[in-house]
Amino acid sequence: MSPSRRRPSAGRRRSSGLRLSGGAWLFVLATLLIGLVAIDTDANLLLILFGICVGALLLSAAAAWLGVRGLEVARIVPDGVMAGQACDIRYQITSRRRWLRLHSLRLGDEVIGPGGPAPIEVFVPCLPAGRTATVSVTRACPRRGRLAFEAIHLSTAFPFGLLRRSATVIIPQSTVIYPSLGTVRERRWQARRWTEAAADGRALARRGDDEFYGLREYRAGDNPRRIHWRRSARAGQLIVREMAQLGTHQIWCVLDSRIPAGDAELDGRLEEAISCVATVACDAIESNVNVGLICGGEPPLVLPPGGGRDYRLRVLRELALRPANHDVRLLDCLRRIKWPTRWRGTCLVFAGRANDDLADVCRMLAGAVGAVTTYVPGAPAFDAIYSSRGPRRWIAPRDDSMDRGEFALLGAPT
Amino acid sequence: MTAARDPVALRDATGLSRTRRRLRLGLMAMLLVAMLPMIEAEENVAPLIVAGCCVLLSELLRWRRPDRPLPGSVVALMALTSVAFLMSETVLSSEPAPPVLALGHFVVLLACCKLFEPMGDRDFGLLLVIVMLLLVIGGLVSGSLAYGLALGGGLTLGVAWLIRFQQHREAVDAAERNLEAGDTVSVALSSGESSRLRIAAGPALGIGAGMLLIAVATFVVMPRGLSRQLFGRLRAPIAAAVTGYREQVDPLGGGASESEVPVMRIRLSRGGRAYGSADLPLYLRGRTMATYSQGRWMPRPKRDGWRVAPSPLDDPTVLSAALAAAPPDQVVRQEVWLDPTYGPNLFALAPPLAASAGEAVAIEQACDDLTLRVRRYVGQALHYVVISPLRLTSRMVEMIETEYALRAVESDLHRGAINTTRVPAPGPRSGDAMPSDIPPGLARTARELARGLGDPADPASHGQLAERINDYFRSGAFDYTLEAVPGYGPGDRVEQFVLVTRRGHCEFFASAMALMCQAIGVPARLATGYVTDEYNPVGSFYIARQKDAHAWVEVYLPGRGWTIFDPSPPGAERRRGAKDSLFAAVGRLAHYLQFEWATLVVSFDAEYRRRIFGTFEGWFRRIDESSGGLALAGEIIKAFVRGPPELAPRQRVLYWIMLALGLLLTVLILHVLWRLLWIAREYLPRRFRPGDYPRASDARFYDRLLMLLERRGFRKPPALTPAEFAEHVAERAPNFAPVVDLTRWFYDVQYGQRALSAAQRAQVREFLRFVREGPLLGMRPRAAGPA
């Protein structure tokens, strides 16, 4: 197991049950009626039909008894996924039976997404004994939040759908849906940085001369010397090395997430603002700028300025899971923060709407932190720095970033 | 959401449209097959033709417009027409159809309407219900092999269809949910084979065989004879011209039926061997009538009551004695399977001396003519055994008549009808019936024929006289016809038949001869029933059909009893004879299968059931009573494998097939019992003991290993882990070193969720055998391991 892989979630078997379908009740009734008529009329042909119906019921019961025994199920989900991207959820169902292939297996997963329950239903026509079926479900995640996986239901109604045998295993897992990342059009905080550097009297280090930061696709204007030819040959497109400089600079991203409850339009604008925060923060971190994050709400979120890949993930995670705030004013949160001198820097304030509170916040931050710029969706300044379209700067999660939860259904292999 | 519910989008998205089309075709085939028993029973192929045309038309229309072959209004109009047809069949018609058949026609028409509509899963379910309903109707009205074929198709193709349908339904359901959620799903197996919907032939065959076994077991075990006729019973109506069922015969000159519908099947045996041939016609008598009055044969006077017929085995009466007096090769055992009929009459060769239909059905016998009937007739199929002598000796005749005369007197005494105990003399008791009104023309003709043949008052000449009259009708002067003959006037029709038309069917011939015999003083009576020479050598049985209904004459001859004379001309004898063509051979085989179906399945009754259980009971009793157990067991097994000795070769093959099925069922039951025991062992609460924890099934070898090691002096202390104990054993006994490997395997299996390979299992078995039997080298046994 790779170090980054989490330990498999400890599943526990919750329940298993046997259920007669509505058609089964009718079938039982019809069988009884046929039997009654057969006995009453002494009609041997009807008795045979009655016997066949009884046989269908008994064999359904036997098949249900075998049911979902001897199965192991594991769920593999990514740690995180970007909103708007497809999330690949995999289920591995292994039959530990020595004989008798399993037919008509139905797998249901209780999934609670940002917009409410969104269960997954998968049908596996057959699973031979001793084999593993890998079911891959690609689910679109349009909105940031958390994708919570609770219990997996395995059931089969083989052969006739009269009796359904089911087993439920609880494997709690979750996946974070990060805010969608767009494109930064203009790095205004970068200009301010140059100004500050000039004012400090030191030359700005040439960008990307110091430390390897990562790989990304080639863009027009990139230094051809940075092209990573081996990776380019593998990927089929030009990939360049991205370097980071050692010089430090910090900005603050402040998000006012307060909107009135039930306002769908404002809710959409807030989501856009959050995407913008995420985009700007990621871009700044990639540019070796330390980013601090403040979000209003209860409890308020204050992430001191930081940088690096892990910090970027943390920022994205906090932004993904931050709910809309309907009550607490951002100004009240900011007043509770003590601002050390080392935290001074450029301050970017994002909000779903512009109002007097926001002006108060800006005034307060200008005094405590430094220069303040406000970005509200729909405003020219917002559109100047951010575009929701553009290349998604996200590398698909590798296998070792997947969370694997597994559980073996009890019972001897058959 | 709307897009997801759109059937076209769903089909495209799931790729299940081809499956759906196959399912629809399969369902339509099942519908047509399920109709067959009903069609066969009512002898009307119109519903089948209508349904077949609808299937073809709907497929043609679906070719152009797959989603909706016909507008909804047209389908609604068709449904309304179906209702109108039902009303006209049941209420408005002058001859209303039986309710069961009308219901069958109605559901067939409804199914036809459904074929022209878009068919979803619900519609598939509805058509399935209709198929089941048609099978129920077929079970009520049919007795033919077509029902078996329909069920056989249902148990193979039908089960495969049902499995496929269920899988399709679930796949569509899951695909629908995925479409709603916008998920894309793919399933791959580790072996690389596809996991898509396929025809599950293996499971279908297995489940079909299982259902058949359970059906056979249910069929045998279910009690019989509990019928209260709440639901009635319907069979194809038997033509009214069949004379064997009627209380009186009325030769009015109408035509007779030529229906091929079977009425009964008869298997004869003489001296324990099958008996019969196409050259040996059977006269199966149902009724006799001795009094002709006002142009018709009258039923028997009521004072001639019915007595319980003696059973073939245990009736200690004179009849049994008479039977015993007959030479064994002159006694015929008749096993008759009679389809449901109109009346209580039973048919047998005359004279029946013993009859039995099991404990559930009581058979009565008339005192005068020894005809048989069931005491309580409820319209069911009957299976009975009759024993008759081929030829009567004068001693037997005397004994029979004395016995029945005594019985009649006992009955009359019991009723208080007479107050004397006079024992009547033996003689033709039917001649004691009311005298017939013999038309003068017939009497005159009879006297002319008898002239010069001796004195009619002398019983010794009765044989000659009867022969003379019989030859008179068979001389070619008379024509046999089943058609209605014109030219009858207002007088007696039998007289006109002899003197004027000279054309008619068997009732005319038999009536004329019987009356002419009576006119000259020869005791004679009319007998009705069936005459068949349709002998099937494949199954050694006769089959009598409705068109074999016949009338003939019985003349009482001294010393020979009531003797059969058949005055119908030779042209009337419908001899089929044995044909050698391939078609005839196939036909005989089909008739044989139908016979086995009718005898083994349709006519399966409480007697059969009792016999089967009695056989097993007898075996167990014999085992209990015998001292030489092994020899007897071998004998029983041999007899069991050979089957009953009187079976023909083909029947024996059938017996072996049934035996194999029975053995399979036994194995299945044993397997289920074993699994139940396993469940009980695993899941029932029990007292916990150290080391008594659930084992993976492959890991159970370790328990046995511990037990064997304990026998060899290595008892595992609870403080040691299995690995420590294995090292201890390997150290103490070098030849037991493999125990370390086995312990490692035990860990893998018990805690690693792995399975032992075949090679590992073989090694485990080998080592366990070695531990059990092998020597202990280089160690000193100790009772306990290290502390």
Chai-1 contact restraints between the chains, C-beta under 6 A:
chainA,res_idxA,chainB,res_idxB,connection_type,confidence,min_distance_angstrom,max_distance_angstrom,comment,restraint_id
A,V37,B,F231,contact,1.0,0.0,6.0,A-B,restraint_1
A,I39,B,L226,contact,1.0,0.0,6.0,A-B,restraint_2
A,D40,B,S227,contact,1.0,0.0,6.0,A-B,restraint_3
A,D40,B,R228,contact,1.0,0.0,6.0,A-B,restraint_4
A,D40,B,L230,contact,1.0,0.0,6.0,A-B,restraint_5
A,D40,B,F231,contact,1.0,0.0,6.0,A-B,restraint_6
A,T41,B,F231,contact,1.0,0.0,6.0,A-B,restraint_7
A,T41,B,R233,contact,1.0,0.0,6.0,A-B,restraint_8
A,D42,B,S227,contact,1.0,0.0,6.0,A-B,restraint_9
A,D42,B,Q380,contact,1.0,0.0,6.0,A-B,restraint_10
A,A43,B,G139,contact,1.0,0.0,6.0,A-B,restraint_11
A,A43,B,L140,contact,1.0,0.0,6.0,A-B,restraint_12
A,N44,B,V601,contact,1.0,0.0,6.0,A-B,restraint_13
A,N44,B,V602,contact,1.0,0.0,6.0,A-B,restraint_14
A,N44,B,F604,contact,1.0,0.0,6.0,A-B,restraint_15
A,L45,B,G139,contact,1.0,0.0,6.0,A-B,restraint_16
A,L45,B,Y147,contact,1.0,0.0,6.0,A-B,restraint_17
A,L46,B,G139,contact,1.0,0.0,6.0,A-B,restraint_18
A,L47,B,F219,contact,1.0,0.0,6.0,A-B,restraint_19
A,L47,B,M222,contact,1.0,0.0,6.0,A-B,restraint_20
A,I48,B,A215,contact,1.0,0.0,6.0,A-B,restraint_21
A,I48,B,F219,contact,1.0,0.0,6.0,A-B,restraint_22
A,L49,B,L135,contact,1.0,0.0,6.0,A-B,restraint_23
A,L49,B,G139,contact,1.0,0.0,6.0,A-B,restraint_24
A,G51,B,A215,contact,1.0,0.0,6.0,A-B,restraint_25
A,G51,B,T218,contact,1.0,0.0,6.0,A-B,restraint_26
A,G51,B,F219,contact,1.0,0.0,6.0,A-B,restraint_27
A,I52,B,M211,contact,1.0,0.0,6.0,A-B,restraint_28
A,I52,B,A215,contact,1.0,0.0,6.0,A-B,restraint_29
A,V54,B,T218,contact,1.0,0.0,6.0,A-B,restraint_30
A,G55,B,M211,contact,1.0,0.0,6.0,A-B,restraint_31
A,G55,B,I214,contact,1.0,0.0,6.0,A-B,restraint_32
A,G55,B,A215,contact,1.0,0.0,6.0,A-B,restraint_33
A,A56,B,M211,contact,1.0,0.0,6.0,A-B,restraint_34
A,L58,B,I214,contact,1.0,0.0,6.0,A-B,restraint_35
A,L59,B,I207,contact,1.0,0.0,6.0,A-B,restraint_36
A,L59,B,G210,contact,1.0,0.0,6.0,A-B,restraint_37
A,S104,B,Q167,contact,1.0,0.0,6.0,A-B,restraint_38
A,S104,B,E170,contact,1.0,0.0,6.0,A-B,restraint_39
A,A118,B,A181,contact,1.0,0.0,6.0,A-B,restraint_40
A,E121,B,A174,contact,1.0,0.0,6.0,A-B,restraint_41
A,E121,B,R177,contact,1.0,0.0,6.0,A-B,restraint_42
A,V122,B,V185,contact,1.0,0.0,6.0,A-B,restraint_43
A,F123,B,E170,contact,1.0,0.0,6.0,A-B,restraint_44
A,F123,B,A171,contact,1.0,0.0,6.0,A-B,restraint_45
A,F123,B,A174,contact,1.0,0.0,6.0,A-B,restraint_46
A,V124,B,V187,contact,1.0,0.0,6.0,A-B,restraint_47
A,V124,B,S195,contact,1.0,0.0,6.0,A-B,restraint_48
A,P125,B,Q167,contact,1.0,0.0,6.0,A-B,restraint_49
A,P125,B,S195,contact,1.0,0.0,6.0,A-B,restraint_50
A,P125,B,L197,contact,1.0,0.0,6.0,A-B,restraint_51
A,C126,B,S195,contact,1.0,0.0,6.0,A-B,restraint_52
A,R131,B,L189,contact,1.0,0.0,6.0,A-B,restraint_53
A,R131,B,S190,contact,1.0,0.0,6.0,A-B,restraint_54
A,R131,B,S191,contact,1.0,0.0,6.0,A-B,restraint_55
A,T132,B,S190,contact,1.0,0.0,6.0,A-B,restraint_56
A,A133,B,V187,contact,1.0,0.0,6.0,A-B,restraint_57
A,A133,B,L189,contact,1.0,0.0,6.0,A-B,restraint_58
A,T134,B,A188,contact,1.0,0.0,6.0,A-B,restraint_59
A,V135,B,V187,contact,1.0,0.0,6.0,A-B,restraint_60
A,S136,B,S186,contact,1.0,0.0,6.0,A-B,restraint_61
A,V137,B,D183,contact,1.0,0.0,6.0,A-B,restraint_62
A,V137,B,V185,contact,1.0,0.0,6.0,A-B,restraint_63
A,T138,B,T184,contact,1.0,0.0,6.0,A-B,restraint_64
A,R139,B,D183,contact,1.0,0.0,6.0,A-B,restraint_65
A,A140,B,G182,contact,1.0,0.0,6.0,A-B,restraint_66
A,P159,B,I163,contact,1.0,0.0,6.0,A-B,restraint_67
A,P159,B,I207,contact,1.0,0.0,6.0,A-B,restraint_68
A,F160,B,L162,contact,1.0,0.0,6.0,A-B,restraint_69
A,F160,B,Q166,contact,1.0,0.0,6.0,A-B,restraint_70
A,G161,B,Q166,contact,1.0,0.0,6.0,A-B,restraint_71
A,A412,B,S697,contact,1.0,0.0,6.0,A-B,restraint_72
